[in-house]
Amino acid sequence: MATKKVILECSICGAHNYKTNVSPQHTKRLILKKYCSKCQQHTWHQETR
């Protein structure tokens, strides 16, 4: 089964900081708490469409 590449975007500043792979069966947006180098803090990053 192939995976789908997605980009994670900071919910505060909108910076595109991370790229990851998800299963194509994953229907909801992926939301992870990651470090944003622009905000210099841990923020929620969500999958862009």
CHARMM internal coordinates of N, CA and C (Angstrom, degrees):
IC EDIT
DIST 1 N 1 CA 1.4450
DIST 1 CA 1 C 1.5256
ANGL 1 N 1 CA 1 C 108.60
DIST 1 C 2 N 1.3056
ANGL 1 CA 1 C 2 N 117.16
DIHE 1 N 1 CA 1 C 2 N 128.47
DIST 2 N 2 CA 1.4633
ANGL 1 C 2 N 2 CA 122.42
DIHE 1 CA 1 C 2 N 2 CA -179.69
DIST 2 CA 2 C 1.5235
ANGL 2 N 2 CA 2 C 109.97
DIHE 1 C 2 N 2 CA 2 C -80.69
DIST 2 C 3 N 1.3119
ANGL 2 CA 2 C 3 N 115.23
DIHE 2 N 2 CA 2 C 3 N 153.85
DIST 3 N 3 CA 1.4531
ANGL 2 C 3 N 3 CA 120.19
DIHE 2 CA 2 C 3 N 3 CA 177.94
DIST 3 CA 3 C 1.5230
ANGL 3 N 3 CA 3 C 110.04
DIHE 2 C 3 N 3 CA 3 C -104.86
DIST 3 C 4 N 1.3204
ANGL 3 CA 3 C 4 N 115.58
DIHE 3 N 3 CA 3 C 4 N 159.12
DIST 4 N 4 CA 1.4546
ANGL 3 C 4 N 4 CA 122.02
DIHE 3 CA 3 C 4 N 4 CA -179.35
DIST 4 CA 4 C 1.5273
ANGL 4 N 4 CA 4 C 108.60
DIHE 3 C 4 N 4 CA 4 C -105.00
DIST 4 C 5 N 1.3330
ANGL 4 CA 4 C 5 N 117.86
DIHE 4 N 4 CA 4 C 5 N 131.27
DIST 5 N 5 CA 1.4540
ANGL 4 C 5 N 5 CA 121.64
DIHE 4 CA 4 C 5 N 5 CA 178.78
DIST 5 CA 5 C 1.5226
ANGL 5 N 5 CA 5 C 109.30
DIHE 4 C 5 N 5 CA 5 C -83.67
DIST 5 C 6 N 1.3405
ANGL 5 CA 5 C 6 N 116.31
DIHE 5 N 5 CA 5 C 6 N 134.16
DIST 6 N 6 CA 1.4602
ANGL 5 C 6 N 6 CA 121.56
DIHE 5 CA 5 C 6 N 6 CA 178.13
DIST 6 CA 6 C 1.5221
ANGL 6 N 6 CA 6 C 109.85
DIHE 5 C 6 N 6 CA 6 C -131.99
DIST 6 C 7 N 1.3151
ANGL 6 CA 6 C 7 N 116.09
DIHE 6 N 6 CA 6 C 7 N 157.02
DIST 7 N 7 CA 1.4567
ANGL 6 C 7 N 7 CA 122.94
DIHE 6 CA 6 C 7 N 7 CA 177.17
DIST 7 CA 7 C 1.5177
ANGL 7 N 7 CA 7 C 107.95
DIHE 6 C 7 N 7 CA 7 C -110.03
DIST 7 C 8 N 1.3372
ANGL 7 CA 7 C 8 N 116.32
DIHE 7 N 7 CA 7 C 8 N 136.12
DIST 8 N 8 CA 1.4545
ANGL 7 C 8 N 8 CA 121.13
DIHE 7 CA 7 C 8 N 8 CA 178.41
DIST 8 CA 8 C 1.5262
ANGL 8 N 8 CA 8 C 109.23
DIHE 7 C 8 N 8 CA 8 C -100.16
DIST 8 C 9 N 1.3380
ANGL 8 CA 8 C 9 N 116.24
DIHE 8 N 8 CA 8 C 9 N 133.74
DIST 9 N 9 CA 1.4552
ANGL 8 C 9 N 9 CA 122.98
DIHE 8 CA 8 C 9 N 9 CA -176.39
DIST 9 CA 9 C 1.5260
ANGL 9 N 9 CA 9 C 109.77
DIHE 8 C 9 N 9 CA 9 C -117.62
DIST 9 C 10 N 1.3256
ANGL 9 CA 9 C 10 N 116.71
DIHE 9 N 9 CA 9 C 10 N 137.44
DIST 10 N 10 CA 1.4654
ANGL 9 C 10 N 10 CA 122.66
DIHE 9 CA 9 C 10 N 10 CA 178.32
DIST 10 CA 10 C 1.5231
ANGL 10 N 10 CA 10 C 109.28
DIHE 9 C 10 N 10 CA 10 C -64.70
DIST 10 C 11 N 1.3284
ANGL 10 CA 10 C 11 N 116.69
DIHE 10 N 10 CA 10 C 11 N 133.80
DIST 11 N 11 CA 1.4590
ANGL 10 C 11 N 11 CA 120.39
DIHE 10 CA 10 C 11 N 11 CA -178.67
DIST 11 CA 11 C 1.5244
ANGL 11 N 11 CA 11 C 112.55
DIHE 10 C 11 N 11 CA 11 C -75.83
DIST 11 C 12 N 1.3349
ANGL 11 CA 11 C 12 N 118.38
DIHE 11 N 11 CA 11 C 12 N -17.09
DIST 12 N 12 CA 1.4658
ANGL 11 C 12 N 12 CA 121.06
DIHE 11 CA 11 C 12 N 12 CA -178.26
DIST 12 CA 12 C 1.5299
ANGL 12 N 12 CA 12 C 111.58
DIHE 11 C 12 N 12 CA 12 C -93.41
DIST 12 C 13 N 1.3351
ANGL 12 CA 12 C 13 N 117.09
DIHE 12 N 12 CA 12 C 13 N -55.68
DIST 13 N 13 CA 1.4753
ANGL 12 C 13 N 13 CA 119.56
DIHE 12 CA 12 C 13 N 13 CA -174.45
DIST 13 CA 13 C 1.5271
ANGL 13 N 13 CA 13 C 113.29
DIHE 12 C 13 N 13 CA 13 C -101.24
DIST 13 C 14 N 1.3338
ANGL 13 CA 13 C 14 N 118.38
DIHE 13 N 13 CA 13 C 14 N -15.25
DIST 14 N 14 CA 1.4633
ANGL 13 C 14 N 14 CA 121.09
DIHE 13 CA 13 C 14 N 14 CA 178.61
DIST 14 CA 14 C 1.5126
ANGL 14 N 14 CA 14 C 114.70
DIHE 13 C 14 N 14 CA 14 C 83.89
DIST 14 C 15 N 1.3254
ANGL 14 CA 14 C 15 N 118.38
DIHE 14 N 14 CA 14 C 15 N 9.72
DIST 15 N 15 CA 1.4691
ANGL 14 C 15 N 15 CA 121.48
DIHE 14 CA 14 C 15 N 15 CA 179.37
DIST 15 CA 15 C 1.5247
ANGL 15 N 15 CA 15 C 110.08
DIHE 14 C 15 N 15 CA 15 C -71.48
DIST 15 C 16 N 1.3267
ANGL 15 CA 15 C 16 N 116.66
DIHE 15 N 15 CA 15 C 16 N 141.00
DIST 16 N 16 CA 1.4613
ANGL 15 C 16 N 16 CA 122.59
DIHE 15 CA 15 C 16 N 16 CA 177.41
DIST 16 CA 16 C 1.5268
ANGL 16 N 16 CA 16 C 106.95
DIHE 15 C 16 N 16 CA 16 C -93.92
DIST 16 C 17 N 1.3364
ANGL 16 CA 16 C 17 N 116.96
DIHE 16 N 16 CA 16 C 17 N 97.87
DIST 17 N 17 CA 1.4579
ANGL 16 C 17 N 17 CA 121.75
DIHE 16 CA 16 C 17 N 17 CA -171.32
DIST 17 CA 17 C 1.5193
ANGL 17 N 17 CA 17 C 115.12
DIHE 16 C 17 N 17 CA 17 C -101.73
DIST 17 C 18 N 1.3277
ANGL 17 CA 17 C 18 N 118.73
DIHE 17 N 17 CA 17 C 18 N -29.85
DIST 18 N 18 CA 1.4560
ANGL 17 C 18 N 18 CA 121.17
DIHE 17 CA 17 C 18 N 18 CA -171.11
DIST 18 CA 18 C 1.5140
ANGL 18 N 18 CA 18 C 111.49
DIHE 17 C 18 N 18 CA 18 C -131.30
DIST 18 C 19 N 1.3367
ANGL 18 CA 18 C 19 N 115.78
DIHE 18 N 18 CA 18 C 19 N 149.60
DIST 19 N 19 CA 1.4619
ANGL 18 C 19 N 19 CA 123.67
DIHE 18 CA 18 C 19 N 19 CA 172.38
DIST 19 CA 19 C 1.5132
ANGL 19 N 19 CA 19 C 107.21
DIHE 18 C 19 N 19 CA 19 C -123.76
DIST 19 C 20 N 1.3220
ANGL 19 CA 19 C 20 N 116.96
DIHE 19 N 19 CA 19 C 20 N 140.58
DIST 20 N 20 CA 1.4521
ANGL 19 C 20 N 20 CA 120.77
DIHE 19 CA 19 C 20 N 20 CA -179.42
DIST 20 CA 20 C 1.5201
ANGL 20 N 20 CA 20 C 109.81
DIHE 19 C 20 N 20 CA 20 C -150.22
DIST 20 C 21 N 1.3074
ANGL 20 CA 20 C 21 N 116.77
DIHE 20 N 20 CA 20 C 21 N 172.28
DIST 21 N 21 CA 1.4581
ANGL 20 C 21 N 21 CA 123.07
DIHE 20 CA 20 C 21 N 21 CA 178.55
DIST 21 CA 21 C 1.5171
ANGL 21 N 21 CA 21 C 109.38
DIHE 20 C 21 N 21 CA 21 C -112.93
DIST 21 C 22 N 1.3297
ANGL 21 CA 21 C 22 N 116.43
DIHE 21 N 21 CA 21 C 22 N 140.72
DIST 22 N 22 CA 1.4580
ANGL 21 C 22 N 22 CA 121.76
DIHE 21 CA 21 C 22 N 22 CA 175.61
DIST 22 CA 22 C 1.5147
ANGL 22 N 22 CA 22 C 108.92
DIHE 21 C 22 N 22 CA 22 C -131.69
DIST 22 C 23 N 1.3099
ANGL 22 CA 22 C 23 N 115.59
DIHE 22 N 22 CA 22 C 23 N 159.31
DIST 23 N 23 CA 1.4527
ANGL 22 C 23 N 23 CA 122.00
DIHE 22 CA 22 C 23 N 23 CA 177.23
DIST 23 CA 23 C 1.5237
ANGL 23 N 23 CA 23 C 109.20
DIHE 22 C 23 N 23 CA 23 C -70.79
DIST 23 C 24 N 1.3323
ANGL 23 CA 23 C 24 N 118.69
DIHE 23 N 23 CA 23 C 24 N 142.89
DIST 24 N 24 CA 1.4643
ANGL 23 C 24 N 24 CA 120.26
DIHE 23 CA 23 C 24 N 24 CA 178.38
DIST 24 CA 24 C 1.5333
ANGL 24 N 24 CA 24 C 112.29
DIHE 23 C 24 N 24 CA 24 C -66.29
DIST 24 C 25 N 1.3190
ANGL 24 CA 24 C 25 N 117.81
DIHE 24 N 24 CA 24 C 25 N -16.54
DIST 25 N 25 CA 1.4579
ANGL 24 C 25 N 25 CA 120.87
DIHE 24 CA 24 C 25 N 25 CA 178.47
DIST 25 CA 25 C 1.5278
ANGL 25 N 25 CA 25 C 111.36
DIHE 24 C 25 N 25 CA 25 C -80.03
DIST 25 C 26 N 1.3336
ANGL 25 CA 25 C 26 N 117.41
DIHE 25 N 25 CA 25 C 26 N -10.98
DIST 26 N 26 CA 1.4580
ANGL 25 C 26 N 26 CA 122.67
DIHE 25 CA 25 C 26 N 26 CA 179.27
DIST 26 CA 26 C 1.5283
ANGL 26 N 26 CA 26 C 108.03
DIHE 25 C 26 N 26 CA 26 C -75.18
DIST 26 C 27 N 1.3560
ANGL 26 CA 26 C 27 N 118.05
DIHE 26 N 26 CA 26 C 27 N 112.49
DIST 27 N 27 CA 1.4610
ANGL 26 C 27 N 27 CA 120.97
DIHE 26 CA 26 C 27 N 27 CA -173.68
DIST 27 CA 27 C 1.5186
ANGL 27 N 27 CA 27 C 113.48
DIHE 26 C 27 N 27 CA 27 C -97.05
DIST 27 C 28 N 1.3340
ANGL 27 CA 27 C 28 N 118.15
DIHE 27 N 27 CA 27 C 28 N -29.80
DIST 28 N 28 CA 1.4587
ANGL 27 C 28 N 28 CA 120.71
DIHE 27 CA 27 C 28 N 28 CA -179.36
DIST 28 CA 28 C 1.5235
ANGL 28 N 28 CA 28 C 109.91
DIHE 27 C 28 N 28 CA 28 C -83.05
DIST 28 C 29 N 1.3429
ANGL 28 CA 28 C 29 N 115.96
DIHE 28 N 28 CA 28 C 29 N 159.02
DIST 29 N 29 CA 1.4588
ANGL 28 C 29 N 29 CA 120.24
DIHE 28 CA 28 C 29 N 29 CA 176.72
DIST 29 CA 29 C 1.5203
ANGL 29 N 29 CA 29 C 110.39
DIHE 28 C 29 N 29 CA 29 C -69.22
DIST 29 C 30 N 1.2978
ANGL 29 CA 29 C 30 N 115.05
DIHE 29 N 29 CA 29 C 30 N 135.66
DIST 30 N 30 CA 1.4553
ANGL 29 C 30 N 30 CA 121.75
DIHE 29 CA 29 C 30 N 30 CA 178.55
DIST 30 CA 30 C 1.5207
ANGL 30 N 30 CA 30 C 109.08
DIHE 29 C 30 N 30 CA 30 C -76.25
DIST 30 C 31 N 1.3389
ANGL 30 CA 30 C 31 N 117.45
DIHE 30 N 30 CA 30 C 31 N 128.76
DIST 31 N 31 CA 1.4609
ANGL 30 C 31 N 31 CA 122.13
DIHE 30 CA 30 C 31 N 31 CA 178.44
DIST 31 CA 31 C 1.5213
ANGL 31 N 31 CA 31 C 108.01
DIHE 30 C 31 N 31 CA 31 C -128.41
DIST 31 C 32 N 1.3368
ANGL 31 CA 31 C 32 N 115.92
DIHE 31 N 31 CA 31 C 32 N 121.69
DIST 32 N 32 CA 1.4604
ANGL 31 C 32 N 32 CA 121.92
DIHE 31 CA 31 C 32 N 32 CA -179.51
DIST 32 CA 32 C 1.5183
ANGL 32 N 32 CA 32 C 109.91
DIHE 31 C 32 N 32 CA 32 C -130.58
DIST 32 C 33 N 1.3208
ANGL 32 CA 32 C 33 N 116.80
DIHE 32 N 32 CA 32 C 33 N 150.83
DIST 33 N 33 CA 1.4545
ANGL 32 C 33 N 33 CA 120.88
DIHE 32 CA 32 C 33 N 33 CA 175.11
DIST 33 CA 33 C 1.5286
ANGL 33 N 33 CA 33 C 106.95
DIHE 32 C 33 N 33 CA 33 C -93.20
DIST 33 C 34 N 1.3367
ANGL 33 CA 33 C 34 N 116.09
DIHE 33 N 33 CA 33 C 34 N 114.82
DIST 34 N 34 CA 1.4563
ANGL 33 C 34 N 34 CA 123.12
DIHE 33 CA 33 C 34 N 34 CA -175.89
DIST 34 CA 34 C 1.5220
ANGL 34 N 34 CA 34 C 109.80
DIHE 33 C 34 N 34 CA 34 C -132.21
DIST 34 C 35 N 1.3325
ANGL 34 CA 34 C 35 N 115.79
DIHE 34 N 34 CA 34 C 35 N 166.55
DIST 35 N 35 CA 1.4625
ANGL 34 C 35 N 35 CA 121.08
DIHE 34 CA 34 C 35 N 35 CA 177.89
DIST 35 CA 35 C 1.5255
ANGL 35 N 35 CA 35 C 109.39
DIHE 34 C 35 N 35 CA 35 C -84.10
DIST 35 C 36 N 1.3248
ANGL 35 CA 35 C 36 N 116.51
DIHE 35 N 35 CA 35 C 36 N 130.07
DIST 36 N 36 CA 1.4611
ANGL 35 C 36 N 36 CA 122.25
DIHE 35 CA 35 C 36 N 36 CA 175.69
DIST 36 CA 36 C 1.5193
ANGL 36 N 36 CA 36 C 108.09
DIHE 35 C 36 N 36 CA 36 C -103.71
DIST 36 C 37 N 1.3189
ANGL 36 CA 36 C 37 N 116.91
DIHE 36 N 36 CA 36 C 37 N 120.04
DIST 37 N 37 CA 1.4586
ANGL 36 C 37 N 37 CA 120.64
DIHE 36 CA 36 C 37 N 37 CA -178.22
DIST 37 CA 37 C 1.5274
ANGL 37 N 37 CA 37 C 111.74
DIHE 36 C 37 N 37 CA 37 C -72.13
DIST 37 C 38 N 1.3142
ANGL 37 CA 37 C 38 N 118.15
DIHE 37 N 37 CA 37 C 38 N -23.47
DIST 38 N 38 CA 1.4652
ANGL 37 C 38 N 38 CA 121.21
DIHE 37 CA 37 C 38 N 38 CA 178.58
DIST 38 CA 38 C 1.5354
ANGL 38 N 38 CA 38 C 110.66
DIHE 37 C 38 N 38 CA 38 C -76.92
DIST 38 C 39 N 1.3362
ANGL 38 CA 38 C 39 N 117.02
DIHE 38 N 38 CA 38 C 39 N -43.47
DIST 39 N 39 CA 1.4753
ANGL 38 C 39 N 39 CA 121.55
DIHE 38 CA 38 C 39 N 39 CA 178.10
DIST 39 CA 39 C 1.5275
ANGL 39 N 39 CA 39 C 111.34
DIHE 38 C 39 N 39 CA 39 C -81.08
DIST 39 C 40 N 1.3200
ANGL 39 CA 39 C 40 N 117.36
DIHE 39 N 39 CA 39 C 40 N -21.55
DIST 40 N 40 CA 1.4630
ANGL 39 C 40 N 40 CA 125.46
DIHE 39 CA 39 C 40 N 40 CA -176.41
DIST 40 CA 40 C 1.5282
ANGL 40 N 40 CA 40 C 112.22
DIHE 39 C 40 N 40 CA 40 C 58.94
DIST 40 C 41 N 1.3433
ANGL 40 CA 40 C 41 N 115.21
DIHE 40 N 40 CA 40 C 41 N 43.72
DIST 41 N 41 CA 1.4564
ANGL 40 C 41 N 41 CA 121.50
DIHE 40 CA 40 C 41 N 41 CA 175.93
DIST 41 CA 41 C 1.5269
ANGL 41 N 41 CA 41 C 108.90
DIHE 40 C 41 N 41 CA 41 C -159.63
DIST 41 C 42 N 1.3142
ANGL 41 CA 41 C 42 N 116.50
DIHE 41 N 41 CA 41 C 42 N 167.26
DIST 42 N 42 CA 1.4545
ANGL 41 C 42 N 42 CA 121.21
DIHE 41 CA 41 C 42 N 42 CA 176.57
DIST 42 CA 42 C 1.5176
ANGL 42 N 42 CA 42 C 108.30
DIHE 41 C 42 N 42 CA 42 C -80.90
DIST 42 C 43 N 1.3297
ANGL 42 CA 42 C 43 N 116.13
DIHE 42 N 42 CA 42 C 43 N 125.34
DIST 43 N 43 CA 1.4611
ANGL 42 C 43 N 43 CA 121.87
DIHE 42 CA 42 C 43 N 43 CA -179.31
DIST 43 CA 43 C 1.5209
ANGL 43 N 43 CA 43 C 108.89
DIHE 42 C 43 N 43 CA 43 C -134.93
DIST 43 C 44 N 1.3277
ANGL 43 CA 43 C 44 N 115.88
DIHE 43 N 43 CA 43 C 44 N 168.07
DIST 44 N 44 CA 1.4564
ANGL 43 C 44 N 44 CA 120.78
DIHE 43 CA 43 C 44 N 44 CA 176.28
DIST 44 CA 44 C 1.5211
ANGL 44 N 44 CA 44 C 109.09
DIHE 43 C 44 N 44 CA 44 C -79.07
DIST 44 C 45 N 1.3223
ANGL 44 CA 44 C 45 N 115.87
DIHE 44 N 44 CA 44 C 45 N 131.21
DIST 45 N 45 CA 1.4574
ANGL 44 C 45 N 45 CA 122.71
DIHE 44 CA 44 C 45 N 45 CA 176.63
DIST 45 CA 45 C 1.5256
ANGL 45 N 45 CA 45 C 107.18
DIHE 44 C 45 N 45 CA 45 C -116.49
DIST 45 C 46 N 1.3432
ANGL 45 CA 45 C 46 N 116.05
DIHE 45 N 45 CA 45 C 46 N 131.96
DIST 46 N 46 CA 1.4638
ANGL 45 C 46 N 46 CA 118.53
DIHE 45 CA 45 C 46 N 46 CA 179.01
DIST 46 CA 46 C 1.5110
ANGL 46 N 46 CA 46 C 111.54
DIHE 45 C 46 N 46 CA 46 C -122.67
DIST 46 C 47 N 1.3069
ANGL 46 CA 46 C 47 N 114.76
DIHE 46 N 46 CA 46 C 47 N 157.99
DIST 47 N 47 CA 1.4490
ANGL 46 C 47 N 47 CA 123.19
DIHE 46 CA 46 C 47 N 47 CA -177.02
DIST 47 CA 47 C 1.5297
ANGL 47 N 47 CA 47 C 109.73
DIHE 46 C 47 N 47 CA 47 C -67.62
DIST 47 C 48 N 1.3358
ANGL 47 CA 47 C 48 N 115.85
DIHE 47 N 47 CA 47 C 48 N 134.84
DIST 48 N 48 CA 1.4642
ANGL 47 C 48 N 48 CA 120.28
DIHE 47 CA 47 C 48 N 48 CA 175.16
DIST 48 CA 48 C 1.5229
ANGL 48 N 48 CA 48 C 107.77
DIHE 47 C 48 N 48 CA 48 C -91.00
DIST 48 C 49 N 1.3114
ANGL 48 CA 48 C 49 N 115.72
DIHE 48 N 48 CA 48 C 49 N 154.83
DIST 49 N 49 CA 1.4605
ANGL 48 C 49 N 49 CA 120.15
DIHE 48 CA 48 C 49 N 49 CA -179.02
DIST 49 CA 49 C 1.5057
ANGL 49 N 49 CA 49 C 110.88
DIHE 48 C 49 N 49 CA 49 C -113.20
END
COOR INIT
IC SEED 1 N 1 CA 1 C
IC BUILD
